[in-house]
Amino acid sequence: MKLRRFKIKPKISRFEMELKIACAIRETEGMFGKAKVRLHAAYVAANGRIVIDIFDPVGEYIATKLTEMLIKDYGENSFTIERVEYESYPRI
C-alpha cells in the first residue's frame, strides 16, 4: 500500500482543508468519472493531517491536485508530504 501523508500547518483551517480535498476529488471525477473515484478513492483527514491512498491513478491524481492547490493558495511551506509504504493496511 502506498500512501501520501500531508501535514498541514495550523494557519490552514479544518474547513479550508476539507474544501481543498473536495475540490481535488471533484477534479478527479472529471478526469476518471464519478463511479471510478467512488470505487478507488480513499483518504482520511484529521488533526491537521491528510492521508491519501495512492495505490492507483485515481489516488495519485487526487494527491497531485491537492498538492497543486495547497501550493497555489498557501505556498510550498504551508505543508509537508511524507511518502509511506506498507505491506498491509496501517492504523491511521
RAZI-V142876 format. One record per pair of residues at least 24 apart in sequence whose C-alpha atoms are under 7 Angstrom apart, sorted by the first residue. I is the first residue (numbers start at 1). GAP is how many residues later the second one is. D is the distance in Angstrom with one decimal. If there is no record, write none. Layout:
I,GAP,D / I,GAP,D
This chain:
1,54,6.1 / 1,84,5.6 / 1,85,5.1 / 1,86,6.0 / 1,87,6.4 / 1,88,6.9 / 2,51,6.0 / 2,52,5.5 / 2,53,5.3 / 2,82,5.9 / 2,83,4.6 / 2,84,6.6 / 3,48,6.6 / 3,49,5.5 / 3,50,4.6 / 3,51,5.4 / 3,80,6.1 / 3,81,5.0 / 3,82,6.2 / 4,47,5.6 / 4,48,5.3 / 4,49,6.7 / 4,50,6.9 / 4,77,6.4 / 4,78,5.7 / 4,79,5.0 / 4,80,6.1 / 5,44,6.9 / 5,45,5.8 / 5,46,4.4 / 5,47,6.6 / 5,76,5.5 / 5,77,5.0 / 5,78,6.5 / 6,43,5.5 / 6,44,5.0 / 6,45,6.2 / 6,73,6.6 / 6,74,5.6 / 6,75,4.5 / 6,76,6.5 / 7,41,6.0 / 7,42,4.6 / 7,43,6.7 / 7,72,5.4 / 7,73,5.2 / 7,74,6.4 / 8,40,5.1 / 8,41,5.9 / 8,70,6.3 / 8,71,4.5 / 8,72,6.8 / 9,39,7.0 / 9,69,5.4 / 9,70,5.6 / 20,46,6.4 / 20,49,7.0 / 21,45,6.4 / 24,38,5.4 / 24,41,5.3 / 24,42,5.4 / 25,37,5.9 / 28,30,6.9 / 28,33,6.4 / 28,34,6.1
